[in-house]
């Protein structure tokens, strides 16, 4: 007769490598004893485990020295300790081009776990990014076995490599003529793609580089708030009829001394502050006397005026009691802005 030994539950080599059993055989009268030693054979049932789930490091953006440059080293261990520890590392994710490795920004030593940056990296918008995230894998049995993984975050430290820019280039504003000093004209806003939390790299100070000077006083006509870019009038009483438009150059400078320029084009808005002027001091015309039934429809005289203001919304009228027979005439405004004198009552030469 024989006796069979069966495994009643899972055996874990890493927990216990050897079992010793005491067996007994009995015929109900006598017993005999023996010892059985069972050795558990290790199999590859544990994937590699990294020292930490996430690795973080920081490098300086746009650093082109000593490339490729080591940025950190990862280490994974295999729980199957009595098996060969031939772990192989590889990367996937942002900055890794498995199909064309020459385009990759990061690489790893497959045996040591050292991660390298391969080229200068730009942190700033619009084309850069402040952080690169990818995954590192560790595979045992020389890349043929089980796989473990960890996350890698590479943060880029900002340098002051971006000058401020005015995206529009030319900005347009307006101000009403004859206004007081201190009137808000417009706001100039520049953009700096450097990190605002990194010192003063993106802290902007505004100034006017090419201002307009008032001839009478020699004073600048405009001023700008250094921290906000708000442009105001520095003098009062701008005259549109004298100067309808101004152009000034605005500078934005960051904390590192880099500068960007933009143009402010300022239009002076008209108010009705100029009376219309007849183009002649006196006008002369002749007309035949009329009866009471056939007054001429056509004007007997057309006059023109000039108005320095933009609106030109003037009207014509005959001033009452301005002369004998003034009530016999009226004025109408024409579509082209001229005025026509028309007869509204009969004219009698003998009167």
C-alpha positions in Angstrom: 0.0 0.0 0.0 1.0 3.6 -0.6 0.0 6.9 0.9 -0.4 10.1 -1.1 0.4 13.6 0.2 -1.7 16.4 -1.3 -1.3 20.2 -1.1 -4.3 21.6 0.8 -3.6 25.3 0.2 -1.3 27.7 -1.8 2.3 27.6 -0.9 4.4 30.8 -1.0 8.1 30.4 -1.4 8.8 33.8 0.0 6.8 33.0 3.2 8.2 29.5 3.8 10.7 27.5 1.8 10.6 24.1 3.7 8.0 22.0 5.4 8.7 18.9 7.6 5.9 16.4 8.1 5.7 13.5 10.6 3.8 10.6 9.1 2.4 7.5 10.8 1.3 4.2 9.4 -1.0 1.9 11.5 -2.7 -1.5 11.2 -4.7 -0.9 14.4 -2.3 -2.9 16.4 1.0 -1.3 15.7 2.3 2.0 14.2 5.3 3.0 12.4 6.6 6.6 11.9 8.7 8.4 9.3 9.6 12.0 8.4 8.9 13.7 5.1 10.7 17.0 4.2 9.1 19.1 1.4 11.1 21.9 -0.3 9.0 24.6 -2.0 10.4 25.5 -5.4 10.4 29.2 -6.2 8.5 30.5 -9.3 8.3 34.0 -10.7 5.1 35.2 -9.0 6.2 38.6 -7.7 6.5 41.6 -10.0 9.3 44.1 -9.3 8.4 46.8 -6.8 9.8 50.4 -6.9 11.0 52.1 -3.8 8.2 54.7 -4.1 5.1 55.0 -6.2 6.0 58.5 -7.6 9.4 60.0 -8.2 9.7 63.8 -8.4 12.7 65.9 -9.5 13.3 69.5 -10.7 15.6 70.7 -13.5 16.2 74.1 -14.9 14.5 74.9 -18.2 16.5 75.6 -21.4 19.6 74.1 -19.8 21.8 72.8 -22.6 24.9 71.9 -20.6 26.3 68.4 -20.5 23.5 66.7 -22.4 22.4 64.0 -22.0 22.2 64.8 -18.3 21.2 62.5 -15.4 18.1 63.8 -13.6 17.4 60.9 -11.2 17.7 57.2 -10.6 14.9 54.7 -9.9 15.3 51.3 -8.2 13.0 48.4 -8.2 13.4 45.1 -6.3 12.0 41.6 -7.1 10.3 39.7 -4.3 11.5 36.5 -5.9 14.8 37.0 -4.1 16.3 33.6 -4.9 15.7 34.0 -8.6 18.1 36.0 -10.8 17.6 39.8 -10.2 18.0 40.8 -13.9 15.5 43.7 -13.9 15.1 45.7 -17.1 13.8 49.3 -17.0 11.9 51.2 -19.8 9.8 54.4 -20.1 6.5 55.4 -21.7 4.5 58.7 -21.6 5.1 62.4 -22.2 8.4 63.1 -23.9 9.0 59.4 -24.9 8.8 58.5 -28.6 9.1 54.7 -28.7 8.7 54.7 -32.5 11.4 57.3 -33.1 13.7 57.5 -30.1 15.7 60.3 -31.6 12.6 62.5 -30.9 12.4 61.6 -27.3 13.2 64.1 -24.5 14.0 61.5 -21.9 15.7 58.1 -21.8 16.6 55.5 -19.2 19.6 53.2 -18.7 17.8 49.8 -19.0 20.0 48.1 -16.3 20.7 50.9 -13.8 17.5 52.8 -13.8 19.2 56.1 -14.4 16.9 58.6 -16.2 18.5 61.2 -18.5 17.1 64.4 -20.1 18.3 64.5 -23.7 17.6 68.1 -24.8 16.8 71.5 -23.5 13.2 71.8 -22.3 11.1 75.0 -22.5 8.8 75.6 -19.5 6.8 78.5 -20.8 3.8 79.0 -23.0 2.7 78.9 -25.7 4.8 75.9 -26.8 6.4 74.8 -23.5 5.1 73.0 -20.4 6.0 73.4 -16.7 6.0 69.6 -15.9 6.6 66.4 -17.7 4.9 63.2 -16.5 5.8 59.7 -17.7 5.8 56.1 -16.4 8.8 54.0 -15.6 8.4 50.2 -15.9 10.6 47.5 -14.3 10.3 44.0 -15.8 12.0 40.9 -14.3 13.6 38.0 -16.1 15.5 40.3 -18.4 12.4 41.9 -19.8 10.4 38.6 -20.3 8.7 38.4 -16.9 6.4 40.4 -14.6 6.1 44.1 -14.7 6.0 46.8 -12.0 5.7 50.5 -12.5 6.0 54.0 -10.9 5.2 57.5 -12.0 7.9 60.1 -12.7 7.3 63.9 -12.5 10.0 66.2 -13.9 9.3 69.9 -12.9 11.0 72.7 -14.8 12.4 75.6 -12.9 11.7 78.9 -14.6 14.4 81.2 -15.9 13.8 84.7 -17.2 13.9 83.8 -20.9 10.8 85.6 -22.1 10.5 89.3 -22.8 7.0 90.8 -22.3 4.9 91.2 -25.4 1.9 93.2 -26.3 -0.2 90.6 -28.3 -2.1 93.2 -30.4 0.9 95.4 -31.2 -1.2 98.5 -31.7 -4.0 99.4 -29.2 -6.7 102.0 -29.7 -8.3 104.3 -27.2 -10.1 107.6 -27.2 -10.6 110.6 -24.9 -13.0 113.5 -25.1 -11.6 116.9 -26.0 -11.5 119.7 -23.4 -11.5 117.1 -20.6 -9.7 117.5 -17.3 -6.3 116.0 -16.4 -6.4 112.4 -15.1 -9.1 111.1 -17.5 -8.7 107.4 -18.2 -7.9 106.9 -21.9 -7.2 103.1 -22.2 -5.3 100.2 -20.7 -2.3 98.6 -22.2 -1.7 95.0 -21.0 1.4 93.0 -21.9 1.9 89.2 -21.4 5.0 87.5 -20.0 5.1 83.8 -20.3 7.6 83.3 -17.5 6.4 81.9 -14.2 4.7 84.6 -12.1 5.5 82.6 -8.9 9.3 82.6 -9.7 10.6 85.8 -8.3 10.0 88.8 -10.5 10.4 87.1 -13.8 6.8 87.9 -14.9 6.2 91.1 -12.8 5.7 93.9 -15.2 6.3 97.6 -14.9 4.8 100.0 -17.5 6.2 103.2 -18.7 5.8 105.6 -21.7 9.0 105.6 -23.9 7.8 108.0 -26.6 5.4 110.5 -25.1 3.7 113.6 -26.7 4.8 117.0 -25.3 2.5 120.0 -24.9 4.0 122.9 -26.8 2.9 125.6 -24.4 4.2 124.0 -21.2 6.6 121.4 -22.3 4.7 118.8 -20.2 3.9 115.3 -21.3 0.3 115.0 -22.4 -0.2 111.4 -21.2 0.9 109.3 -18.2 0.7 105.6 -17.4 0.2 103.7 -14.1 3.3 101.7 -13.7 1.7 98.5 -12.3 -1.7 98.5 -14.2 -0.9 99.9 -17.6 -3.8 102.4 -17.4 -3.1 105.4 -19.6 -4.5 108.8 -18.4 -4.3 112.4 -19.6 -1.6 114.3 -17.8 -2.9 117.7 -18.9 -6.3 119.2 -19.5 -8.2 120.5 -22.4 -7.1 118.6 -25.4 -8.3 120.3 -28.6 -9.5 117.9 -31.3 -9.6 120.7 -33.9 -5.9 121.3 -33.2 -4.6 117.7 -32.9 -7.2 114.9 -33.5 -4.9 111.9 -33.0 -1.9 111.0 -30.9 0.5 108.0 -30.9 2.7 107.0 -28.0 5.1 104.1 -27.4 4.5 102.0 -24.2 7.2 99.8 -22.6 6.6 96.8 -20.4 9.7 95.6 -18.4 9.9 92.5 -16.3 11.9 92.0 -13.1 14.9 90.7 -15.1 15.1 93.8 -17.3 13.6 92.3 -20.4 11.4 94.7 -22.4 8.5 94.7 -24.8 6.9 97.6 -26.6 3.5 98.4 -27.9 1.8 101.4 -29.5 -1.1 103.3 -28.2 -3.1 105.1 -30.8 -5.4 107.7 -29.1 -8.2 109.5 -30.9 -9.6 112.8 -29.4 -13.4 112.6 -29.5 -15.2 115.7 -30.7 -17.6 117.9 -28.7 -19.6 120.7 -30.2 -17.3 123.5 -29.2 -16.9 125.4 -32.5 -19.6 127.5 -34.1 -20.3 127.2 -37.8 -18.8 129.9 -40.0 -20.3 131.2 -43.3 -17.7 131.0 -46.1 -18.6 134.6 -47.0 -19.4 137.6 -44.9 -22.0 138.8 -47.4 -24.1 137.1 -50.1 -25.8 138.9 -53.0 -28.6 137.7 -55.4 -31.3 139.2 -57.6 -34.8 137.9 -58.0 -37.9 139.1 -60.0 -40.9 140.4 -58.2 -43.6 137.8 -57.7 -47.4 137.8 -57.5 -49.3 136.0 -54.8 -50.1 132.9 -56.7 -46.8 131.8 -58.4 -44.0 131.7 -55.8 -40.9 130.1 -57.3 -40.1 126.6 -56.0 -36.4 126.9 -56.7 -34.1 128.6 -54.2 -32.9 132.0 -55.0 -29.6 131.6 -53.2 -27.5 128.8 -51.8 -25.0 129.4 -49.0 -22.2 127.3 -47.5 -20.7 127.1 -44.1 -17.7 125.5 -42.5 -17.7 123.8 -39.0 -14.5 122.6 -37.3 -16.6 120.1 -35.3 -17.2 116.6 -36.7 -20.9 116.5 -36.3 -21.9 119.3 -38.6 -25.5 119.0 -37.4 -26.2 122.7 -37.9 -29.5 124.2 -39.1 -30.3 127.4 -41.1 -32.9 130.0 -40.3 -33.7 133.6 -41.2 -33.4 135.7 -38.1 -36.7 137.4 -37.3 -36.9 141.1 -37.6 -33.3 141.2 -38.9 -34.3 143.5 -41.7 -37.2 144.7 -43.8 -39.0 141.8 -45.4 -37.2 139.1 -43.5 -40.6 137.4 -43.0 -40.8 136.9 -46.8 -38.0 134.4 -46.8 -37.0 131.0 -45.2 -34.0 128.8 -45.1 -33.8 125.1 -45.6 -30.9 122.7 -45.1 -29.9 120.6 -48.1 -28.6 117.1 -48.0 -25.0 118.2 -48.7 -25.0 120.6 -45.8 -25.5 123.7 -47.8 -28.4 126.1 -47.1 -31.0 127.5 -49.5 -32.9 130.7 -49.3 -36.5 130.5 -50.6 -39.3 132.9 -51.1 -42.4 132.2 -48.9 -44.4 135.5 -49.6 -44.9 137.6 -52.7 -42.2 140.2 -53.5 -43.4 143.6 -54.9 -40.7 145.8 -56.3 -42.8 148.9 -55.5 -42.8 147.9 -51.8 
